[in-house]
């Protein structure tokens, strides 16, 4: 009888010892905490990463307009062509410049053009820009290289003219004193990550209703 009791007692002691050992191991198997912080990114650290500028103009004695490269038209200001002479050339050089990106981005321009091309012949430079869609008098263009993406590894400023040869050509006959319309240019950058295409990124950013603009108006 005594032998049986001793056997039971030893068995209980072993069970208790195993339980204590297991508990001690769980308490000491501890890792340090991992602290995750989340900060919204930005496309650039440079306030001048996206600019849209053009030179002012002056009129020659023969009626042609040429660029005044000593003076820049400020963003949002008008460049006036107040006395266009039939058959002459009108120089105009809105230029988009991108630099210092920290992430890849789609580059766009929107050209709001009410000028009759039969009176003032002009085109958007197809080597630089590809038309995507229109909204009334506005046409959306995307950078014509690399699917519209400007890479973050672009270290030198990328400068792109808007109009072919930076000029318009007046027809041989014009109506004196006629308001010939306007050309307004806006430039945009939209992050490329998370969008399958330039069109999708544009729509996700609000489309033609977006407020992120740099503007030049003649």
N, C-alpha and C positions, 0 to 999 in steps of 0.2 A: 504493500500500500504506500509506504513511504517512497519507494522508488518511482512509482507512477506520479506522485505529487511533485517530486523533484523534476521529473521530465517536463511536466506542464509548466512549472515555474521557469525553467530555462527557456522554454519556447516563448513565453511571454516577454522575457527579458530581451530576447533576440528581436522580436517584433518591435518593441519600443526603441531599441537601438537603431534599427533600420529607419524607423519613422523620424527619429531625431536627426539622423545623418542626412536624409533627403531634404528635410526642412532647412537645415543649415546651408546646403548647397544652393537652393533656390534663392536664399537671401543674399548670398555673396556673389552670384553670377549676374553682375550689374553692368550695364553699358552707360557711357556718357550720353547725355541728351544731344540730339541733332537739331540745330536751330536753322530753319529755312526762312529767308526773307525774300520778298517779291517787290520789285520796283519796275514801274512801267518804263519801257524803253523809249528811245527817240531816234529819229532817222539821222540826226546830225548834232554835233555840238557847236556848229558854226552858224551864227545868226544870218550870215550871208550865203548859206548853202544853196539857196535857190533865188536867183535874181532874174528880172526881165527889164531890160533897158534898151533905149535907142538914142541915137543922136538927134539933136535938133537939126533943122534944115534952113537953108538960105536960098534965095532965088537969083539965078544969073540974069544977065541982061537979055539973053535970048528966050527967057521964060522958063527954062528948065529949073527944077529944084535939085539941089545937091546937098549932101550931108555936111553939117557944120561939126566937124570932129573935135572942135574946141569946147563944145557944150553938149551935155547930156540932158535929154528930156527926163524929168523925174517921173517915177512910177505914179500913175494915175493922172498925170498932166497931159494936156493935148498938144499935139504938134499940128500947127495950122498950115494948110495948103490953100491959101485964100485967093489965088489968081492963076489957076491952071491954064496953060496955053495949049491949044490943040497941037498934036504931033510931037510933044516934048516928053522927056523922061522925068519921072518923079522918084527920087531916091528915098527909100524908107528902110530902116534896118533894125526892127525889133529883134532882139537877141536874147535867148534863154541860156543862162549859165548855171551849171550844177557843180558843186565841189564838196569835199569833206563829209561824205555820207558814212554813217556807221552801220547801215544796213541797206540791202538792195531795195530799190524802189522803182515803180513805174513812173515815167515822166510823160506828162500830157500838156497840150495847149488847147484852149478853146478860142476859136476865132469867130467873133461876131461881125459878119461882113454884110453890109447893105450896099456896097458899091457895085454899080453895073459894070461887069467886066467888058462889055462892048464899048464902054466909054473910057474906062481906065483898066486896061488889060493887066492882070496880075494872077499869080497862083501861089499857093503854099508850097514850099520846096518839098517835093516828094522823096528826095534823097534823105531828108531829115525826119519827115513826118508822114504817118499813115493815117488816113481818115478812118474813124471808127463808127461814128453815128452823128446824127443831126438833131437839133431841137429849134425849129423855126429858122432864124437867120444864123444860128450858132452851129458850128461844126466842131466836134471833138476829134483831136488828132493825138496819136501816141508816137513816141520816139520810134523811128523806123528801123532801129537796130536791136538785136538781141531780144526780140519779142516785146520791146518797149521798156526793158529793164536797164536802169543805170546801176552798175555794180558798185558795192561798197569799196572795192579795191581800186576804184578810179581815183588816183592821187592828184592828177593834174585837172584843172578846171575844164569841164566839157562845155564848149560854147557852140550854140546852134542858132543859125539864122532862121527866121520864120518864112519870109517871102523869097521866092526864087530870084536870084541875082540882086536881092535887096532893092527891088524897084517895081514901079508901075509905069505903064506907057499910055499916054493920052491918045485918044482917037483923033483923026484928022478934022472931025467936026464935033463941036460941043455947043450946048445951049448956054449962051452968056448968062452969068449970074445964077446958074442952077446949083442947088445944094446936091452934091454928088454922093452923099452918104458918108458912112464911117467904117473904119476897121478897128475893132477893139480886140486886144489879145490878152488872155489870162494864162498863167502857167501854174502847174500843179505837180506835186510829188505825192504818191501814195505807196505805202509799204507793199512790197511784193509778197512777203511771207503770208501764207494763209489764203491766198487767192490763186485760182487756177489760170487766170488770164488777165490781161489788162482791162478788158471790158468788165469782168467780174469785180475786179478791185475798184474800178470807177463806180459801179453801181452800189457796191457795199459802202462806199464813202459818201453816198448821197447823190451821186449823179450830177446833173446840171445844177442842182440846188446846193452843192457844197459851198462852204464859206472860206475855204483855204485858197487864197488867190494872191497872185502878184499880177498887176494889170498895167498895160500900156495902151493908151488910146490916142489916136492921131489928132 
